[in-house]
Amino acid sequence: MSCPGPVHVIGANGRSGLALCRALQAEGRDVVPIVRDRARWQATHLPMPARLADLAHDPGRLRHALLDATTIVLTAHARHLPAVIAAAPPQARLVALGSTRIFTRWPDAHAHGVLHGAQALARSGRDGVLLHPTMIYGATGENNVQRLAALMRRLPVLPLPGGGRARLQPIWQGDVTRALLAAIGRAWHGPHSLVIAGGDQVSYRDFTRMVAVAAGLRPRPVLPVPGAVLMALARFRLPGLPTITPAEVRRLMEDKIFDITPMRAQLGLTPLPLAAGLARTFGAAAIC
């Protein structure tokens, strides 16, 4: 059940926000982009005029930008949810992007920020949902599979903690957009939280092979290396190699697997198979 009126998209200049604005435009929906940088928005050449707001430093301007909002989508970091809730009209429904990072054994500032936003939404009692995606791949300019492919172009073997046995469940950017559209069209009664993830659960070792094939590369042999050693090496910047932080290495050592039955039931979303998503990702990159 879609609310009347435009969809206010906060963070419209970001990867997920921009993809959502384009999808809403294709559906004929009115969109109000809310951004910090008007020039950057104008460079997208989308026809809808943007409103300016600073989530962290100007609550008055944010309140003014949301004055007529009935549906608000926050695609910026979920740590800004308290500010959005405070500025949103009482009747407005909220849809926001969080992260499954909140479930990690090693929470960082990003995870703490998402948790802070989730708690604020739960306390607010507002109608809406916080969607927690797993690792997103396939967006223009994303730095997940593209960085991995760049690493494999440089290395004859791929050092992975524990040999890459930990499992992950990436979600294609197109499915994130579809999830947002479905969430916008659903009537939420009270605050909700929902994981959105891909349908394929693969080990990181197999994931690297799938990325290599999609990128037109020979899959690299995996060299098992203790996680502590790789975390220490990650502190040094090696010329010609993509930057990988110790925290990223540590996250490669834990499973990131989630039940997507609630996603299917509540959003009607069947995610694109991983191989197909990777093929589209690198096919689009080749065209660009």
C-alpha positions in Angstrom: 0.0 0.0 0.0 1.8 3.1 -1.2 1.3 6.4 0.5 0.3 9.4 -1.6 2.8 12.2 -2.1 6.4 12.2 -3.1 9.2 10.0 -1.7 11.8 12.1 0.2 15.2 10.4 -0.3 17.9 11.4 2.1 21.4 10.7 0.8 20.2 10.8 -2.8 23.8 11.4 -4.0 25.0 8.1 -2.6 25.1 4.8 -4.4 21.9 3.3 -3.0 20.1 6.7 -2.9 20.9 7.5 -6.5 19.8 4.0 -7.7 16.6 4.4 -5.7 15.9 7.8 -7.2 16.3 6.5 -10.7 14.0 3.5 -10.0 11.3 5.7 -8.5 11.6 8.0 -11.5 11.1 5.0 -13.8 8.0 4.1 -11.9 6.6 7.6 -12.3 6.8 8.5 -8.7 7.5 12.0 -7.5 10.9 12.2 -5.7 12.3 14.8 -3.4 16.1 14.3 -3.2 17.7 15.6 0.0 21.5 16.1 -0.3 24.4 18.1 1.1 26.0 19.0 -2.2 23.7 20.5 -4.8 26.4 20.6 -7.5 27.1 16.9 -7.2 23.3 16.2 -7.5 23.1 18.4 -10.6 25.9 16.3 -12.1 23.6 13.3 -12.1 21.3 15.0 -14.7 18.2 13.7 -13.0 15.3 16.2 -13.5 14.0 16.5 -9.9 15.3 19.5 -7.9 17.1 18.7 -4.7 16.7 20.2 -1.3 19.8 20.8 0.9 20.2 19.5 4.4 23.0 18.6 6.8 22.0 15.7 8.9 24.7 16.3 11.5 24.8 20.0 12.0 21.5 21.7 10.8 18.3 20.2 12.3 16.3 23.3 11.3 17.1 22.9 7.6 16.4 19.2 7.7 13.0 19.8 9.4 12.2 22.3 6.6 13.3 19.8 3.9 10.9 17.2 5.3 8.0 19.5 6.1 5.7 18.0 3.5 7.0 14.4 3.7 4.8 11.4 3.9 7.4 8.7 3.1 11.0 9.3 4.0 13.9 7.0 2.9 17.2 7.4 4.6 20.0 5.9 2.5 22.7 7.7 4.3 24.3 6.1 7.4 21.7 4.8 9.9 23.4 6.7 12.7 21.5 9.7 11.4 18.1 8.1 12.2 17.6 9.9 15.5 18.0 13.3 13.7 15.6 12.2 10.9 13.0 10.9 13.4 13.2 14.2 15.3 12.7 16.2 12.1 10.1 14.1 10.3 6.4 15.0 10.4 4.5 12.7 12.8 2.5 11.0 10.0 5.6 10.2 7.8 6.6 6.6 7.3 10.3 5.8 7.6 12.4 3.4 5.5 16.2 3.3 6.2 19.3 1.3 5.3 21.3 -0.2 8.2 23.8 -3.0 7.9 24.3 -6.5 9.1 27.6 -5.2 10.5 25.6 -4.8 13.8 25.7 -8.6 14.2 29.5 -8.9 14.0 31.6 -10.2 16.9 33.9 -7.2 16.5 31.7 -4.1 16.3 33.3 -0.9 15.1 32.1 2.7 14.8 30.0 1.8 11.8 28.3 -1.0 13.6 27.7 1.1 16.8 26.2 3.9 14.6 23.8 1.5 13.0 22.8 0.0 16.4 22.2 3.6 17.7 19.9 4.2 14.8 18.1 0.9 15.2 17.5 1.7 18.9 16.2 5.1 18.1 13.7 3.7 15.6 12.5 1.1 18.0 12.0 3.6 20.8 10.2 6.1 18.5 7.3 3.8 17.8 7.2 5.2 14.3 5.8 3.3 11.4 8.7 2.1 9.3 11.5 -0.4 8.7 15.3 -0.5 9.0 16.7 -2.8 6.3 20.0 -4.4 7.1 21.8 -5.5 3.9 24.7 -7.8 3.8 27.7 -6.9 1.7 26.4 -4.9 -1.3 28.0 -5.4 -4.7 27.3 -4.2 -8.2 26.7 -0.5 -7.6 28.5 2.1 -9.7 31.8 2.8 -8.0 31.4 0.2 -5.3 34.6 -1.0 -3.7 33.9 -4.6 -2.8 34.1 -7.0 -5.7 35.9 -4.4 -7.8 38.7 -4.1 -5.2 38.9 -7.9 -5.0 39.3 -8.2 -8.7 42.0 -5.5 -8.7 43.8 -7.5 -6.0 43.7 -10.7 -8.1 45.0 -8.8 -11.1 48.1 -8.0 -9.1 48.7 -11.3 -7.1 49.5 -14.8 -8.4 48.0 -16.3 -5.2 45.4 -14.9 -2.8 46.3 -15.0 0.9 43.2 -15.5 3.0 42.7 -16.0 6.7 41.9 -19.6 7.4 42.0 -20.4 3.7 38.8 -18.4 3.1 36.5 -21.0 4.8 34.2 -18.3 6.4 30.9 -17.9 4.5 29.2 -14.8 3.2 25.9 -13.9 1.5 26.4 -10.8 -0.7 23.4 -8.9 -2.1 23.3 -7.3 -5.5 22.7 -3.5 -5.6 19.7 -4.0 -7.8 18.1 -6.2 -5.1 18.8 -3.5 -2.5 16.9 -1.1 -4.7 14.0 -3.6 -5.1 13.9 -4.1 -1.4 13.6 -0.3 -0.8 10.9 -0.1 -3.4 9.0 -2.9 -1.7 9.4 -1.4 1.7 8.1 2.0 0.4 5.0 0.2 -0.9 4.3 -1.7 2.3 2.2 -0.5 5.2 4.4 -0.8 8.3 2.6 -0.7 11.6 5.2 0.4 14.2 8.9 0.0 13.9 10.5 -3.0 12.2 13.9 -4.4 11.4 14.7 -6.7 8.5 17.8 -8.4 7.1 18.1 -8.3 3.3 20.6 -10.7 1.8 21.5 -12.6 -1.4 20.2 -16.1 -1.8 23.6 -17.8 -2.2 25.7 -18.7 0.8 29.3 -19.2 -0.3 32.7 -19.5 1.3 35.0 -16.6 0.7 37.3 -18.9 -1.2 34.5 -19.8 -3.6 33.5 -16.1 -3.8 36.9 -15.1 -5.0 36.7 -17.7 -7.7 33.3 -16.5 -8.8 34.5 -12.9 -8.9 37.6 -13.9 -11.0 35.5 -15.7 -13.5 33.0 -12.8 -13.9 36.0 -10.4 -14.2 37.6 -12.5 -17.0 40.5 -13.6 -14.7 42.0 -16.9 -13.9 40.9 -17.9 -10.4 43.8 -17.5 -8.0 45.1 -20.3 -5.8 44.3 -19.5 -2.1 47.2 -19.4 0.3 45.9 -20.0 3.9 47.5 -17.4 6.3 46.8 -16.9 10.0 44.4 -14.0 10.5 46.8 -12.3 12.9 49.6 -12.3 10.3 47.3 -10.8 7.6 46.0 -8.2 10.1 49.6 -7.1 10.8 50.5 -6.9 7.2 47.4 -4.9 6.4 48.8 -2.0 8.5 51.4 -1.5 5.7 50.5 0.2 2.4 51.9 -1.9 -0.4 52.5 0.0 -3.7 50.1 -1.1 -6.5 47.7 -3.0 -4.2 44.3 -1.9 -3.0 44.1 -0.8 0.6 42.7 -3.4 3.0 42.4 -2.6 6.7 43.1 -4.9 9.6 39.4 -4.7 10.6 38.4 -5.9 7.1 40.7 -8.8 7.4 39.2 -9.7 10.8 35.7 -9.7 9.4 36.8 -12.2 6.8 37.2 -14.7 9.6 33.5 -14.8 10.6 30.4 -16.3 8.9 27.9 -13.7 7.7 24.9 -15.9 7.0 21.3 -14.9 7.5 17.8 -16.4 7.0 16.1 -14.6 4.2 12.7 -16.2 4.7 11.4 -13.0 6.5 12.7 -10.9 3.5 10.9 -13.1 1.0 7.7 -13.0 3.1 7.5 -9.3 3.9 9.0 -7.8 0.7 8.2 -10.5 -1.8 11.8 -10.4 -2.9 13.7 -13.3 -4.6 17.3 -12.2 -4.9 19.3 -12.5 -8.1 21.7 -15.5 -8.0 25.3 -14.5 -7.2 26.8 -15.6 -10.5 24.2 -13.6 -12.4 24.8 -10.5 -10.3 28.5 -10.7 -10.7 28.1 -11.2 -14.5 26.0 -8.0 -14.6 28.4 -6.2 -12.4 31.5 -6.8 -14.5 29.5 -6.6 -17.8 28.4 -3.1 -16.8 32.0 -2.2 -15.9 33.2 -3.4 -19.3 30.6 -1.2 -21.0 31.7 1.8 -19.0 
